[in-house]
Amino acid sequence: MKILIMGLPGSGKTYLTKRLQPLLEAAWYNADKVREMANDWDFSDAGRARQSNRMRSFADFEKKNGRFVLCDFVCPTQETRRNFDADITIWMDTITEGRFEDTNKIFQKPENVDFHITEWNDKNHINIAHDIKEKYV
């Protein structure tokens, strides 16, 4: 099961994923760590497409091996989200602007999400894990 945790930089993607990962016993790919491994800090349209492809490749591998996989990354456009092809999408909609103006300019609000988080709290990860297990396990 491929789970995308997306939102603007600073919205709490990694915060949520860090707490959700042990509850789902899932593999976890963080966009910054994946970019660091690839030594690719290109945030042009082509660079963002490459990152979406990398994240999809890791997630597809985990899914093919029967595991839940969490991928937290900005995934700012409808196209990058379509390319990633998540089974479940969690939108961290906790801020109106991120710290990078270029990302703010291209960020498109998602049309369909499974979980829409509008505030950080100590129960989001517990509730999401429960709902995912109820529906998919």
C-alpha positions, 0 to 999 in steps of 0.5 A: 500500500503506497501512502503519500504524505504531502503538503508544503514545506514545514506543514508537518509531513515528517512529523506525522510520518515519524509517528505513523510509521511504527504504528503501520510497521511501514517502510518510510522514504523521506524526500530530503533523504532520497534527494540527498542519496541521489545528490539531486537538489534540482527543484526545476519542473524536470527535477521535481518530476525526477524526484516523483519518479524516484519516490514512486520507484522506491514505493512500488518496490515496497508495495510489490513486496507486500509492505505498507510504504510511507513517502513524505514529500511536497509533491506540489502539482497534480502531475507529480501526484498522478505520477506517484500514484498513491493508494492513500493520500494524506494532505498536511494542510496546516500552513498557507505558505511554505518557506520556499517561494518557488514551491508556493507559486507552483503548489496546487491543492489536491482535489481528492485526498483520503485524509485532510489534516488541518492542524497538528495534534497528538492523535492524528497519527493514531486515528489515521493508523486505525482507519488504514488498518480498519480498511486495508488490513 
